[in-house]
Amino acid sequence: SLSNVHNTHANVLYETALFYEQELVSWSSEEITEEDARMIIKTSFQSLTKIDMGRAVRNRVTLKEITDIINREDIDYETVCGILNIFRLPGNNFIRPYINNDDIESQYLPANTILDITHEALIRNWEVLSYWEIEERENYNDFQDFSIQLERWKANNKSKEFLLSLGPLVHFEKWHEKSRPNKYWIAKYDNTLDSKENKIEKAELLVEDIKEYLEKSRTAITMAEKAKKRRRTILSISAIVIMLVLGGFTYWAMQE
């Protein structure tokens, strides 16, 4: 079936992308590992899709935006282009713009080139991509849930009353540590009519708010636990003092 053909073909490209880049992309400026190559492909395809009404759809994005979402100083847009080239070859045609064998310039994409997944069927048929999209959807859902809590805290002048309790805090700390949402990823989900520059500026402020909210929630819980420990210590000492006093009275009474 077409879905099996898509799936098998995409898997072969995924497994051989680094070999292709190393052998045929001499202009790619960085030496990268197999793990790096897989991460670049995963992040690129997650960037080339977005969650809309609960399902993954195509998302046109520039080569620079993908590189920004990857957010690693040691990985430049030429390297990302080199790794993705295998998906743009004639006969593969998974990502536009395609490479034209008669035009060597078509291999070298400028940073502002807009990339696009060719067929939405690929999102449905490539099993690996569907797993990545489940991860992206969970990540996005956690981001939305967290944003509701964050906005409530900000709307109430960052009051202590609206900090996260321990259970939600642990969940969102794990989400933040795993997904590391940066301003470029957040801007991808900004559906306003603002310019890209404004979206990134807003997202940058949001990244700072996210860190502050998590840190202040953790500090508040740590302080509450310390206060609880102090109270327990005071109660324990008080109990010991009372026992000693009572013991002293008992001893005195027996002596009398």
C-alpha positions, -999 to 999 in steps of 0.1 A, spaced: 0 0 0 10 37 -4 13 41 34 38 12 36 58 26 7 59 60 23 69 46 56 97 23 43 111 50 20 111 76 48 128 52 72 156 46 47 162 83 42 162 88 80 188 61 85 211 72 56 208 111 60 241 114 79 260 92 54 247 112 25 257 145 42 292 132 50 298 118 15 281 144 -7 277 176 12 313 189 14 302 225 21 284 216 54 306 233 80 302 211 111 312 175 120 281 160 137 272 127 152 246 102 143 226 113 174 229 150 162 217 140 127 186 122 141 178 152 164 181 176 134 157 155 113 132 151 142 132 188 151 129 197 114 99 176 108 83 187 141 89 223 129 74 215 95 42 205 113 22 221 140 -7 211 161 -40 226 150 -73 216 165 -56 186 181 -40 172 149 -7 177 131 -9 198 99 18 211 75 36 242 87 58 262 62 89 274 80 123 288 70 156 270 73 167 296 98 136 291 119 143 254 121 179 261 131 167 286 157 143 260 172 172 235 173 189 263 193 225 248 194 255 271 188 274 242 172 247 235 145 243 261 118 217 264 90 241 249 64 244 218 85 206 215 88 203 220 51 229 193 44 211 168 66 177 175 50 190 174 14 184 137 11 147 144 17 148 169 -12 164 147 -39 146 138 -71 127 106 -65 124 113 -28 106 147 -29 95 147 8 105 184 14 102 214 -9 120 230 -26 134 200 -44 170 196 -56 174 199 -94 202 177 -106 208 201 -135 212 230 -111 239 226 -84 228 258 -68 195 241 -57 215 221 -31 226 252 -12 196 268 4 198 304 19 188 308 55 155 325 46 143 297 22 108 285 31 106 247 35 74 227 33 64 190 36 53 179 1 24 157 11 3 158 42 0 120 37 36 117 49 25 130 83 -1 101 85 20 74 69 55 77 83 53 59 117 84 76 131 69 110 123 36 101 139 55 92 171 72 126 170 39 143 165 24 125 195 54 139 215 48 174 200 11 173 208 18 163 244 44 191 246 20 216 232 -9 205 255 14 208 285 24 243 273 -12 253 270 -21 240 304 9 257 319 1 290 301 -33 291 318 -18 288 352 9 313 343 -16 339 330 -37 335 362 -6 342 383 3 373 362 -33 386 362 -32 385 400 -1 406 403 21 375 407 5 368 441 19 338 461 -17 325 463 -15 316 426 19 298 426 19 261 416 13 235 442 37 206 445 20 181 422 16 204 392 50 220 398 68 186 396 48 178 363 56 212 347 93 211 358 97 177 341 79 191 310 102 222 310 134 201 315 124 177 287 111 201 261 131 232 268 107 255 251 126 284 235 112 316 220 113 303 185 92 272 193 67 294 213 65 319 184 56 290 160 23 286 180 15 324 180 -15 327 157 -19 364 160 -13 387 130 18 402 145 51 402 125 76 374 131 98 399 150 70 409 174 60 372 179 96 364 189 98 394 212 66 384 230 79 348 231 112 359 247 93 377 275 72 346 279 103 324 283 114 346 312 80 345 328 80 307 326 113 305 343 103 330 370 70 312 377 87 278 381 115 292 402 91 312 425 68 282 429 97 259 438 111 285 463 76 289 479 73 251 484 109 249 497 102 277 522 69 260 533 87 227 538 114 244 559 87 262 580 69 229 585 102 213 596 109 241 620 74 237 635 80 200 639 113 206 655 98 232 679 70 207 688 95 179 693 117 201 716 86 213 735 74 177 740 108 168 753 109 198 777 74 190 789 84 153 795 115 164 814 95 188 835 68 162 843 96 137 850 112 162 874 79 167 892 73 130 894 108 125 908 103 153 933 69 140 944 84 105 949 113 120 970 88 139 991 
